[in-house]
Structures are given as structure tokens and as C-alpha cells.
Amino acid sequence: MRRFSVILMLSLLLFSGCNIEQNQNQNIIGYEYLSKDAVIPDEVNQWLIGAETSKDEIIHSLGSEEGIMYVYAKGHKKAKVSYINENIEGKQYQNLKVTLLKGNSNDTVFVKISYDSDLCCDTEILDATENEDEFYAERR
């Protein structure tokens, strides 16, 4: 019985350590949807005007200052942002991934992404999907 108790305690300690690391990763990035009427810096406003007048349904992004990024896309209705920590051939890479869900031609998405620039990001990945199941799969 004593051995079982020790194994149980060690297991709980291990699992709680993993949860702390996950909580710390959640604070590395954050994002918010913005309206086109939001108060934004002049540089961002000029960029947004150019993105809005573009005829293409492409994803536009702007890194405006350390730890801040804006994304605007026509023909998309939702966005999600994730932090990806990868180990490739023994080297650690921290990536910021923005995934957009395609909508109809009248839909637009405008988001402001904030991240801890000391911890993130080596690369910014912009991705889009039409598949709602795929888009929401990672959140479940």
C-alpha cells in the first residue's frame, strides 16, 4: 500500500508540472478581434486602408511593433492564433500560427495579436481552411 501511495504522489506531481507548463504557454500569445472603427496607430490605419482596397481575398499581415501583429483578410469569418513549440533535429523553434476560416465574399476578419517577444516567435505562419471541423478540431 505504501508503494502505491508513493507512485500515486509522484504521478500527481508529474501531471501538475505538465499543467503549469501548459498554463505558461497560454500566456505567451493573445489576440482580439477588432472592428474597422477601432482606435489603432496611424501606420496600422494606412496599412488597413490598403488591405481593404485590395481586390484579392488574400491574408494581409503587419508587424507594427515589438510583440504586436495585425491580420486582415477578406472572405474569411473567424480566426484563431496558436503558439507552436517544435524540436527539429535538436533545435527548438517557437512559431506563431494564425489560422483563418473561410467565409463568404462579404466576410472580413481583423485581429490584433499580442505576444511575448522574448519567448516567441521565430516564424509567423498564416494559414486558411474552408473546413469548419478542421478549424475547430484543435479547440475541442
Biotite code that builds the C-alpha atoms (Angstrom):
import biotite.structure as struc

atoms = struc.array([
    struc.Atom([0.000, 0.000, 0.000], chain_id="A", res_id=1, res_name="MET", atom_name="CA", element="C"),
    struc.Atom([2.839, 2.363, 0.814], chain_id="A", res_id=2, res_name="ARG", atom_name="CA", element="C"),
    struc.Atom([4.398, 1.732, -2.602], chain_id="A", res_id=3, res_name="ARG", atom_name="CA", element="C"),
    struc.Atom([1.078, 2.532, -4.288], chain_id="A", res_id=4, res_name="PHE", atom_name="CA", element="C"),
    struc.Atom([0.850, 5.811, -2.349], chain_id="A", res_id=5, res_name="SER", atom_name="CA", element="C"),
    struc.Atom([4.352, 6.851, -3.404], chain_id="A", res_id=6, res_name="VAL", atom_name="CA", element="C"),
    struc.Atom([3.626, 6.063, -7.062], chain_id="A", res_id=7, res_name="ILE", atom_name="CA", element="C"),
    struc.Atom([0.350, 7.981, -6.856], chain_id="A", res_id=8, res_name="LEU", atom_name="CA", element="C"),
    struc.Atom([2.067, 11.031, -5.321], chain_id="A", res_id=9, res_name="MET", atom_name="CA", element="C"),
    struc.Atom([4.807, 11.011, -7.956], chain_id="A", res_id=10, res_name="LEU", atom_name="CA", element="C"),
    struc.Atom([2.224, 10.728, -10.726], chain_id="A", res_id=11, res_name="SER", atom_name="CA", element="C"),
    struc.Atom([0.259, 13.687, -9.369], chain_id="A", res_id=12, res_name="LEU", atom_name="CA", element="C"),
    struc.Atom([3.431, 15.744, -9.104], chain_id="A", res_id=13, res_name="LEU", atom_name="CA", element="C"),
    struc.Atom([4.364, 14.907, -12.676], chain_id="A", res_id=14, res_name="LEU", atom_name="CA", element="C"),
    struc.Atom([0.905, 15.783, -14.032], chain_id="A", res_id=15, res_name="PHE", atom_name="CA", element="C"),
    struc.Atom([0.718, 19.056, -12.138], chain_id="A", res_id=16, res_name="SER", atom_name="CA", element="C"),
    struc.Atom([4.137, 20.052, -13.503], chain_id="A", res_id=17, res_name="GLY", atom_name="CA", element="C"),
    struc.Atom([2.868, 19.479, -17.045], chain_id="A", res_id=18, res_name="CYS", atom_name="CA", element="C"),
    struc.Atom([-0.199, 21.632, -16.379], chain_id="A", res_id=19, res_name="ASN", atom_name="CA", element="C"),
    struc.Atom([1.937, 24.515, -15.119], chain_id="A", res_id=20, res_name="ILE", atom_name="CA", element="C"),
    struc.Atom([3.946, 24.451, -18.335], chain_id="A", res_id=21, res_name="GLU", atom_name="CA", element="C"),
    struc.Atom([0.769, 24.496, -20.433], chain_id="A", res_id=22, res_name="GLN", atom_name="CA", element="C"),
    struc.Atom([-0.579, 27.482, -18.469], chain_id="A", res_id=23, res_name="ASN", atom_name="CA", element="C"),
    struc.Atom([2.667, 29.367, -19.021], chain_id="A", res_id=24, res_name="GLN", atom_name="CA", element="C"),
    struc.Atom([2.433, 28.718, -22.783], chain_id="A", res_id=25, res_name="ASN", atom_name="CA", element="C"),
    struc.Atom([-1.101, 30.128, -22.829], chain_id="A", res_id=26, res_name="GLN", atom_name="CA", element="C"),
    struc.Atom([0.223, 33.496, -21.652], chain_id="A", res_id=27, res_name="ASN", atom_name="CA", element="C"),
    struc.Atom([2.751, 33.774, -24.483], chain_id="A", res_id=28, res_name="ILE", atom_name="CA", element="C"),
    struc.Atom([0.177, 34.917, -27.058], chain_id="A", res_id=29, res_name="ILE", atom_name="CA", element="C"),
    struc.Atom([-3.204, 36.569, -27.092], chain_id="A", res_id=30, res_name="GLY", atom_name="CA", element="C"),
    struc.Atom([-5.469, 38.034, -29.711], chain_id="A", res_id=31, res_name="TYR", atom_name="CA", element="C"),
    struc.Atom([-8.591, 40.097, -30.097], chain_id="A", res_id=32, res_name="GLU", atom_name="CA", element="C"),
    struc.Atom([-10.979, 40.822, -32.926], chain_id="A", res_id=33, res_name="TYR", atom_name="CA", element="C"),
    struc.Atom([-11.038, 44.472, -33.928], chain_id="A", res_id=34, res_name="LEU", atom_name="CA", element="C"),
    struc.Atom([-13.682, 46.439, -35.771], chain_id="A", res_id=35, res_name="SER", atom_name="CA", element="C"),
    struc.Atom([-12.644, 48.670, -38.636], chain_id="A", res_id=36, res_name="LYS", atom_name="CA", element="C"),
    struc.Atom([-13.602, 51.604, -36.399], chain_id="A", res_id=37, res_name="ASP", atom_name="CA", element="C"),
    struc.Atom([-11.158, 50.595, -33.640], chain_id="A", res_id=38, res_name="ALA", atom_name="CA", element="C"),
    struc.Atom([-8.625, 53.134, -32.441], chain_id="A", res_id=39, res_name="VAL", atom_name="CA", element="C"),
    struc.Atom([-5.337, 52.000, -33.996], chain_id="A", res_id=40, res_name="ILE", atom_name="CA", element="C"),
    struc.Atom([-1.984, 53.672, -34.722], chain_id="A", res_id=41, res_name="PRO", atom_name="CA", element="C"),
    struc.Atom([-1.747, 55.734, -37.940], chain_id="A", res_id=42, res_name="ASP", atom_name="CA", element="C"),
    struc.Atom([0.710, 53.267, -39.508], chain_id="A", res_id=43, res_name="GLU", atom_name="CA", element="C"),
    struc.Atom([-1.753, 50.427, -38.952], chain_id="A", res_id=44, res_name="VAL", atom_name="CA", element="C"),
    struc.Atom([-4.647, 52.532, -40.239], chain_id="A", res_id=45, res_name="ASN", atom_name="CA", element="C"),
    struc.Atom([-2.790, 53.270, -43.502], chain_id="A", res_id=46, res_name="GLN", atom_name="CA", element="C"),
    struc.Atom([-1.962, 49.566, -43.897], chain_id="A", res_id=47, res_name="TRP", atom_name="CA", element="C"),
    struc.Atom([-5.608, 48.622, -43.219], chain_id="A", res_id=48, res_name="LEU", atom_name="CA", element="C"),
    struc.Atom([-6.856, 51.054, -45.874], chain_id="A", res_id=49, res_name="ILE", atom_name="CA", element="C"),
    struc.Atom([-4.541, 49.407, -48.400], chain_id="A", res_id=50, res_name="GLY", atom_name="CA", element="C"),
    struc.Atom([-5.635, 45.927, -47.364], chain_id="A", res_id=51, res_name="ALA", atom_name="CA", element="C"),
    struc.Atom([-9.325, 46.867, -47.583], chain_id="A", res_id=52, res_name="GLU", atom_name="CA", element="C"),
    struc.Atom([-8.963, 48.334, -51.071], chain_id="A", res_id=53, res_name="THR", atom_name="CA", element="C"),
    struc.Atom([-7.120, 45.273, -52.349], chain_id="A", res_id=54, res_name="SER", atom_name="CA", element="C"),
    struc.Atom([-9.329, 43.282, -54.703], chain_id="A", res_id=55, res_name="LYS", atom_name="CA", element="C"),
    struc.Atom([-7.758, 39.946, -53.716], chain_id="A", res_id=56, res_name="ASP", atom_name="CA", element="C"),
    struc.Atom([-9.039, 37.704, -50.937], chain_id="A", res_id=57, res_name="GLU", atom_name="CA", element="C"),
    struc.Atom([-5.549, 37.224, -49.533], chain_id="A", res_id=58, res_name="ILE", atom_name="CA", element="C"),
    struc.Atom([-4.395, 37.345, -45.938], chain_id="A", res_id=59, res_name="ILE", atom_name="CA", element="C"),
    struc.Atom([-2.677, 40.623, -45.081], chain_id="A", res_id=60, res_name="HIS", atom_name="CA", element="C"),
    struc.Atom([-0.395, 40.898, -42.050], chain_id="A", res_id=61, res_name="SER", atom_name="CA", element="C"),
    struc.Atom([1.572, 43.687, -40.444], chain_id="A", res_id=62, res_name="LEU", atom_name="CA", element="C"),
    struc.Atom([4.092, 43.520, -37.623], chain_id="A", res_id=63, res_name="GLY", atom_name="CA", element="C"),
    struc.Atom([3.739, 47.033, -36.262], chain_id="A", res_id=64, res_name="SER", atom_name="CA", element="C"),
    struc.Atom([5.905, 46.953, -33.151], chain_id="A", res_id=65, res_name="GLU", atom_name="CA", element="C"),
    struc.Atom([7.715, 44.522, -30.904], chain_id="A", res_id=66, res_name="GLU", atom_name="CA", element="C"),
    struc.Atom([5.198, 41.879, -29.846], chain_id="A", res_id=67, res_name="GLY", atom_name="CA", element="C"),
    struc.Atom([2.240, 43.202, -31.886], chain_id="A", res_id=68, res_name="ILE", atom_name="CA", element="C"),
    struc.Atom([0.926, 41.892, -35.196], chain_id="A", res_id=69, res_name="MET", atom_name="CA", element="C"),
    struc.Atom([-2.245, 42.690, -37.145], chain_id="A", res_id=70, res_name="TYR", atom_name="CA", element="C"),
    struc.Atom([-4.021, 40.382, -39.605], chain_id="A", res_id=71, res_name="VAL", atom_name="CA", element="C"),
    struc.Atom([-6.783, 41.364, -42.026], chain_id="A", res_id=72, res_name="TYR", atom_name="CA", element="C"),
    struc.Atom([-8.484, 39.099, -44.562], chain_id="A", res_id=73, res_name="ALA", atom_name="CA", element="C"),
    struc.Atom([-11.463, 39.422, -46.869], chain_id="A", res_id=74, res_name="LYS", atom_name="CA", element="C"),
    struc.Atom([-13.597, 36.352, -47.452], chain_id="A", res_id=75, res_name="GLY", atom_name="CA", element="C"),
    struc.Atom([-12.801, 34.911, -44.012], chain_id="A", res_id=76, res_name="HIS", atom_name="CA", element="C"),
    struc.Atom([-15.092, 34.824, -40.960], chain_id="A", res_id=77, res_name="LYS", atom_name="CA", element="C"),
    struc.Atom([-13.076, 33.536, -37.976], chain_id="A", res_id=78, res_name="LYS", atom_name="CA", element="C"),
    struc.Atom([-9.501, 33.452, -36.725], chain_id="A", res_id=79, res_name="ALA", atom_name="CA", element="C"),
    struc.Atom([-7.559, 31.502, -34.158], chain_id="A", res_id=80, res_name="LYS", atom_name="CA", element="C"),
    struc.Atom([-3.996, 32.001, -33.028], chain_id="A", res_id=81, res_name="VAL", atom_name="CA", element="C"),
    struc.Atom([-1.719, 29.368, -31.573], chain_id="A", res_id=82, res_name="SER", atom_name="CA", element="C"),
    struc.Atom([1.794, 29.053, -30.218], chain_id="A", res_id=83, res_name="TYR", atom_name="CA", element="C"),
    struc.Atom([3.774, 26.096, -31.524], chain_id="A", res_id=84, res_name="ILE", atom_name="CA", element="C"),
    struc.Atom([6.979, 24.961, -29.848], chain_id="A", res_id=85, res_name="ASN", atom_name="CA", element="C"),
    struc.Atom([8.821, 22.474, -32.070], chain_id="A", res_id=86, res_name="GLU", atom_name="CA", element="C"),
    struc.Atom([12.009, 20.497, -31.719], chain_id="A", res_id=87, res_name="ASN", atom_name="CA", element="C"),
    struc.Atom([13.518, 19.924, -35.162], chain_id="A", res_id=88, res_name="ILE", atom_name="CA", element="C"),
    struc.Atom([16.754, 17.963, -35.238], chain_id="A", res_id=89, res_name="GLU", atom_name="CA", element="C"),
    struc.Atom([17.578, 19.018, -31.700], chain_id="A", res_id=90, res_name="GLY", atom_name="CA", element="C"),
    struc.Atom([16.901, 22.734, -32.189], chain_id="A", res_id=91, res_name="LYS", atom_name="CA", element="C"),
    struc.Atom([13.909, 24.492, -30.584], chain_id="A", res_id=92, res_name="GLN", atom_name="CA", element="C"),
    struc.Atom([11.663, 26.686, -32.735], chain_id="A", res_id=93, res_name="TYR", atom_name="CA", element="C"),
    struc.Atom([8.847, 28.880, -31.426], chain_id="A", res_id=94, res_name="GLN", atom_name="CA", element="C"),
    struc.Atom([6.208, 29.715, -34.010], chain_id="A", res_id=95, res_name="ASN", atom_name="CA", element="C"),
    struc.Atom([3.069, 31.803, -34.083], chain_id="A", res_id=96, res_name="LEU", atom_name="CA", element="C"),
    struc.Atom([0.328, 30.317, -36.264], chain_id="A", res_id=97, res_name="LYS", atom_name="CA", element="C"),
    struc.Atom([-2.743, 32.226, -37.409], chain_id="A", res_id=98, res_name="VAL", atom_name="CA", element="C"),
    struc.Atom([-5.475, 30.073, -38.927], chain_id="A", res_id=99, res_name="THR", atom_name="CA", element="C"),
    struc.Atom([-8.432, 31.696, -40.667], chain_id="A", res_id=100, res_name="LEU", atom_name="CA", element="C"),
    struc.Atom([-11.764, 30.097, -41.504], chain_id="A", res_id=101, res_name="LEU", atom_name="CA", element="C"),
    struc.Atom([-13.009, 30.991, -44.968], chain_id="A", res_id=102, res_name="LYS", atom_name="CA", element="C"),
    struc.Atom([-16.451, 32.507, -45.233], chain_id="A", res_id=103, res_name="GLY", atom_name="CA", element="C"),
    struc.Atom([-18.358, 34.268, -47.979], chain_id="A", res_id=104, res_name="ASN", atom_name="CA", element="C"),
    struc.Atom([-17.049, 37.163, -50.048], chain_id="A", res_id=105, res_name="SER", atom_name="CA", element="C"),
    struc.Atom([-18.669, 39.759, -47.729], chain_id="A", res_id=106, res_name="ASN", atom_name="CA", element="C"),
    struc.Atom([-16.953, 38.461, -44.578], chain_id="A", res_id=107, res_name="ASP", atom_name="CA", element="C"),
    struc.Atom([-13.826, 40.088, -43.156], chain_id="A", res_id=108, res_name="THR", atom_name="CA", element="C"),
    struc.Atom([-11.553, 39.332, -40.230], chain_id="A", res_id=109, res_name="VAL", atom_name="CA", element="C"),
    struc.Atom([-9.365, 41.918, -38.494], chain_id="A", res_id=110, res_name="PHE", atom_name="CA", element="C"),
    struc.Atom([-7.347, 40.782, -35.462], chain_id="A", res_id=111, res_name="VAL", atom_name="CA", element="C"),
    struc.Atom([-4.651, 42.226, -33.251], chain_id="A", res_id=112, res_name="LYS", atom_name="CA", element="C"),
    struc.Atom([-2.197, 39.646, -31.943], chain_id="A", res_id=113, res_name="ILE", atom_name="CA", element="C"),
    struc.Atom([-0.002, 40.297, -28.914], chain_id="A", res_id=114, res_name="SER", atom_name="CA", element="C"),
    struc.Atom([2.868, 38.027, -27.961], chain_id="A", res_id=115, res_name="TYR", atom_name="CA", element="C"),
    struc.Atom([5.797, 37.905, -25.576], chain_id="A", res_id=116, res_name="ASP", atom_name="CA", element="C"),
    struc.Atom([8.668, 38.745, -27.934], chain_id="A", res_id=117, res_name="SER", atom_name="CA", element="C"),
    struc.Atom([11.217, 37.264, -25.518], chain_id="A", res_id=118, res_name="ASP", atom_name="CA", element="C"),
    struc.Atom([9.583, 33.834, -25.864], chain_id="A", res_id=119, res_name="LEU", atom_name="CA", element="C"),
    struc.Atom([8.044, 33.967, -29.337], chain_id="A", res_id=120, res_name="CYS", atom_name="CA", element="C"),
    struc.Atom([8.371, 33.827, -32.343], chain_id="A", res_id=121, res_name="CYS", atom_name="CA", element="C"),
    struc.Atom([10.912, 32.569, -34.856], chain_id="A", res_id=122, res_name="ASP", atom_name="CA", element="C"),
    struc.Atom([8.289, 32.316, -37.594], chain_id="A", res_id=123, res_name="THR", atom_name="CA", element="C"),
    struc.Atom([4.779, 33.580, -38.218], chain_id="A", res_id=124, res_name="GLU", atom_name="CA", element="C"),
    struc.Atom([2.617, 31.108, -40.124], chain_id="A", res_id=125, res_name="ILE", atom_name="CA", element="C"),
    struc.Atom([-0.560, 32.277, -41.883], chain_id="A", res_id=126, res_name="LEU", atom_name="CA", element="C"),
    struc.Atom([-2.989, 29.536, -42.869], chain_id="A", res_id=127, res_name="ASP", atom_name="CA", element="C"),
    struc.Atom([-6.588, 29.273, -44.066], chain_id="A", res_id=128, res_name="ALA", atom_name="CA", element="C"),
    struc.Atom([-9.138, 26.476, -44.198], chain_id="A", res_id=129, res_name="THR", atom_name="CA", element="C"),
    struc.Atom([-12.641, 26.028, -45.541], chain_id="A", res_id=130, res_name="GLU", atom_name="CA", element="C"),
    struc.Atom([-13.318, 23.041, -43.295], chain_id="A", res_id=131, res_name="ASN", atom_name="CA", element="C"),
    struc.Atom([-15.072, 24.075, -40.063], chain_id="A", res_id=132, res_name="GLU", atom_name="CA", element="C"),
    struc.Atom([-14.413, 20.689, -38.435], chain_id="A", res_id=133, res_name="ASP", atom_name="CA", element="C"),
    struc.Atom([-10.692, 21.126, -39.062], chain_id="A", res_id=134, res_name="GLU", atom_name="CA", element="C"),
    struc.Atom([-10.769, 24.717, -37.806], chain_id="A", res_id=135, res_name="PHE", atom_name="CA", element="C"),
    struc.Atom([-12.479, 23.834, -34.523], chain_id="A", res_id=136, res_name="TYR", atom_name="CA", element="C"),
    struc.Atom([-10.758, 20.448, -34.037], chain_id="A", res_id=137, res_name="ALA", atom_name="CA", element="C"),
    struc.Atom([-7.820, 21.770, -32.010], chain_id="A", res_id=138, res_name="GLU", atom_name="CA", element="C"),
    struc.Atom([-10.086, 23.664, -29.589], chain_id="A", res_id=139, res_name="ARG", atom_name="CA", element="C"),
    struc.Atom([-12.039, 20.587, -28.505], chain_id="A", res_id=140, res_name="ARG", atom_name="CA", element="C"),
])
